Amino acid sequence: MLYRENGQFKTSYRADQQVFPILQDRVAIWGLVLLAIVAVPLVAPEYLFRAILIPFLILSLAALGLNILVGYCGQISLGTGGFMAVGAYAAYNFFVRVDGMPVVVAILMGGVCATVVGVLFGIPSLRIKGLYLAVATLAAQFFTDWAFLRIKWFTNNSSSGSVNVAGLNVFGFPIETPAQKYLFCLGFVLVFALIAKNLVRSHIGRSWMAMRDMDVAAAVIGIRPVYAKLTAFAVSSFFVGVAGALWGFVHLGSWEPAAFNIDRSFQLLFMVIIGGLGSIMGSFFGAAFIVILPIVLDNLTVALGFDTALAAHLTFMVFGALIVFFLIVEPHGLARLWSTAKEKLRLWPFPH
Amino acid sequence: MGFFLETLIGGLMSGMLYGLVAIGFVLIFKASGVFNFAQGAMVLFAALAMARFSEWAPKLLGLDSKLIANLIAFVAAMAVMVLVAWLVEKLVLGKLVNQEGITLLMATLGITYFLDGFGQTIFGSDIYKIDVGLPKDPLFLLESTFQGGILVNKEDLYAAVIAAALVVALSIFFQYTATGRALRAVADDHQAAQSIGIPLSRVWVIVWSVAGFVALVAGIIWGSKLGVQFSLSVLALKALPVVILGGLTSVPGAIIGGLLLGVGEKLSEVFIGPMVGGGIEIWFGYVVVLIVLLVRPQGLFGEKIIDRV
């Protein structure tokens, strides 16, 4: 009854092309955004920001980037952690070496550097694909892991190997309290989600999807594989690089290469699979799920009286089982469940 | 020169072990078209089972012969691996018939996580040792030619012999038996193989069991050398470039790729490493593979990839 598009006539091309064509969706999204900007910072306790909200926002930005590559363009990548590291360390270098560098610019420059590295490691995708490419992208992961650990220049010759940033501020507003950090990340995520949504609706997004569905056929109908694949790598690594810079600057504050190791890559891939391959919404669902699940499992096992080692193993098992479960039962992930629910709601209360 | 040869031989030996893990990947890919990311987890799982069973068997049965304890443990561990193979087919692969390679790859990623967690839950997560009586004493070769001779580990020699025997046996199995042909047919096209009467589920159980067997052998050799612990599953990440370098469908390619990367890794670490800060073993294999793939996208010995619309 409440969720129905009856009577919402579109009288202009513009109205037909909106991101959310149904009025109720628009209202809900604006409500959600207002809630996130205004209400959450007022009421949420500090623990919630530190443990859930900030990691959720940053990881969903990274998942968004990975989803563009894996979900929309079909180029499976296991090197996401490496691109995050490139973003973080490049942003660090810009921030530390250039006097008076604004934080936002440094973070975006981190994204630009990640783009360059991403395109570089994306070049093999023109020759190889599928499984071979998945292994080839691991090269990016291991190489960056090593480079940031061993090459002192990247860490500004820090003796301990870890780097840290402090005193962040945007136009004079400090980013110190968890609520300020949260709002800072939220700003990035909102802008980038809008960009991503519009990119995948555009001709670039359609060429990505054609590449994903059948690359030879796409090439035959006139989509340039070089352009489609490399733009996917570029956009994806830019998002991932910005997320990496945020992860280092805002969430961790001080970090070392282990923060972006191969487990991070797998974690992001799981977010994309469980959330929904080829869905912007799904990236957020997946990130929320994977950020919250370990916390829930930890509390559950502790409440049941198990020790922490067992809790860690259980988390492993649940992750593994969930991935298999989603691949079998709902390959399009939580996002598909969400859209099915919406379909049902449209027909409710008469299911025919 | 003696040092160079020693490095070379050390590289060959560790390359042999990479190759052994890589065979497991190749077997499953060749026989079912699944890129089995879980091979490393299977090695860890098999080795854990072996180590724990050989510890438990004497206590339960009151025996004190190490040989019998090891035999029992080996049979039991093999039984566990067959059970794993059967469950994987029943619960995962059977439901993903005719899906794309990438979906199957991600499913094995899920299996990896599950096996890692499950293995450590039931078998514990400490460092265990496997002692199957492989000789540990070093051997000195060519002592008259070089000062001090060349140090070779006897254990490594045994490992090399076992690996070579496995390769020969598996190659014959794939090339000349009816089952081997059925396995290759399934790899080409699940649906077509099924439609001419090849029992898909049985083929999958067979091939995962064989891969489990290879994992068990690899696990025993690595385990008796370094002890069984979680880091063993990282081995799979070492074996990945090996598989790709050799070509996904070639069993001898896995061994040759293993040897090449093993040697390359050791030599580069010793001779190039100090110039750039060391630790380049971690990425050396991957970067070599990346370069090789740009020239030969199917790896050194893989079948040519043909695209059709």
Boltz contact constraints between the chains, C-beta under 6 A:
constraints:
  - contact:
      token1: [A, 76]
      token2: [B, 102]
      max_distance: 6.0
  - contact:
      token1: [A, 124]
      token2: [B, 290]
      max_distance: 6.0
  - contact:
      token1: [A, 127]
      token2: [B, 294]
      max_distance: 6.0
  - contact:
      token1: [A, 127]
      token2: [B, 297]
      max_distance: 6.0
  - contact:
      token1: [A, 128]
      token2: [B, 293]
      max_distance: 6.0
  - contact:
      token1: [A, 128]
      token2: [B, 297]
      max_distance: 6.0
  - contact:
      token1: [A, 130]
      token2: [B, 101]
      max_distance: 6.0
  - contact:
      token1: [A, 131]
      token2: [B, 35]
      max_distance: 6.0
  - contact:
      token1: [A, 131]
      token2: [B, 101]
      max_distance: 6.0
  - contact:
      token1: [A, 132]
      token2: [B, 244]
      max_distance: 6.0
  - contact:
      token1: [A, 135]
      token2: [B, 240]
      max_distance: 6.0
  - contact:
      token1: [A, 135]
      token2: [B, 244]
      max_distance: 6.0
  - contact:
      token1: [A, 136]
      token2: [B, 290]
      max_distance: 6.0
  - contact:
      token1: [A, 136]
      token2: [B, 293]
      max_distance: 6.0
  - contact:
      token1: [A, 138]
      token2: [B, 286]
      max_distance: 6.0
  - contact:
      token1: [A, 139]
      token2: [B, 286]
      max_distance: 6.0
  - contact:
      token1: [A, 139]
      token2: [B, 287]
      max_distance: 6.0
  - contact:
      token1: [A, 139]
      token2: [B, 290]
      max_distance: 6.0
  - contact:
      token1: [A, 142]
      token2: [B, 282]
      max_distance: 6.0
  - contact:
      token1: [A, 142]
      token2: [B, 283]
      max_distance: 6.0
  - contact:
      token1: [A, 142]
      token2: [B, 286]
      max_distance: 6.0
  - contact:
      token1: [A, 143]
      token2: [B, 283]
      max_distance: 6.0
  - contact:
      token1: [A, 146]
      token2: [B, 279]
      max_distance: 6.0
  - contact:
      token1: [A, 146]
      token2: [B, 282]
      max_distance: 6.0
  - contact:
      token1: [A, 146]
      token2: [B, 283]
      max_distance: 6.0
  - contact:
      token1: [A, 150]
      token2: [B, 277]
      max_distance: 6.0
  - contact:
      token1: [A, 150]
      token2: [B, 279]
      max_distance: 6.0
  - contact:
      token1: [A, 216]
      token2: [B, 307]
      max_distance: 6.0
  - contact:
      token1: [A, 216]
      token2: [B, 309]
      max_distance: 6.0
  - contact:
      token1: [A, 217]
      token2: [B, 309]
      max_distance: 6.0
  - contact:
      token1: [A, 273]
      token2: [B, 106]
      max_distance: 6.0
  - contact:
      token1: [A, 313]
      token2: [B, 117]
      max_distance: 6.0
  - contact:
      token1: [A, 313]
      token2: [B, 120]
      max_distance: 6.0
  - contact:
      token1: [A, 313]
      token2: [B, 121]
      max_distance: 6.0
  - contact:
      token1: [A, 316]
      token2: [B, 113]
      max_distance: 6.0
  - contact:
      token1: [A, 316]
      token2: [B, 116]
      max_distance: 6.0
  - contact:
      token1: [A, 316]
      token2: [B, 117]
      max_distance: 6.0
  - contact:
      token1: [A, 317]
      token2: [B, 114]
      max_distance: 6.0
  - contact:
      token1: [A, 317]
      token2: [B, 117]
      max_distance: 6.0
  - contact:
      token1: [A, 317]
      token2: [B, 118]
      max_distance: 6.0
  - contact:
      token1: [A, 319]
      token2: [B, 113]
      max_distance: 6.0
  - contact:
      token1: [A, 320]
      token2: [B, 110]
      max_distance: 6.0
  - contact:
      token1: [A, 320]
      token2: [B, 113]
      max_distance: 6.0
  - contact:
      token1: [A, 320]
      token2: [B, 114]
      max_distance: 6.0
  - contact:
      token1: [A, 321]
      token2: [B, 114]
      max_distance: 6.0
  - contact:
      token1: [A, 323]
      token2: [B, 110]
      max_distance: 6.0
  - contact:
      token1: [A, 324]
      token2: [B, 92]
      max_distance: 6.0
  - contact:
      token1: [A, 324]
      token2: [B, 107]
      max_distance: 6.0
  - contact:
      token1: [A, 324]
      token2: [B, 110]
      max_distance: 6.0
  - contact:
      token1: [A, 327]
      token2: [B, 103]
      max_distance: 6.0
  - contact:
      token1: [A, 327]
      token2: [B, 107]
      max_distance: 6.0
  - contact:
      token1: [A, 328]
      token2: [B, 95]
      max_distance: 6.0
